[in-house]
Amino acid sequence: MSEGPKDQEEIEFMPPLDFSSLIFPFYTQALMKLGLMENPQTNQNEENLDYARRLIDLLDLLKDRTKGNLQPEEENFLEAVLSQLKMHYLNKTQAIKL
């Protein structure tokens, strides 16, 4: 019996080719660095607020550089991601000061 080039188990997930696919990796990395999501490789929470801030800054830079070139839903998605990450970052940094 001849099998195709890949078994079902070997087929990798291919994310859709859209703007959110560009944003999502930065978002999930930032959540991990904020300690809000486990690192899937270590199954542990790893907090690094400096690195989280850098990822947020990268998303802010992307927002600035794409201004006027995004579809309304893309712009809304990016703004929502940034707002959420900034809120979590602020909560983390204020908790450290207390």
PyMOL commands that set and color helices and strands:
alter all, ss='L'
color gray80, all
select helices_A, chain A and resi 8-10+19-33+49-66+72-97
alter helices_A, ss='H'
color red, helices_A
deselect
rebuild
show_as cartoon
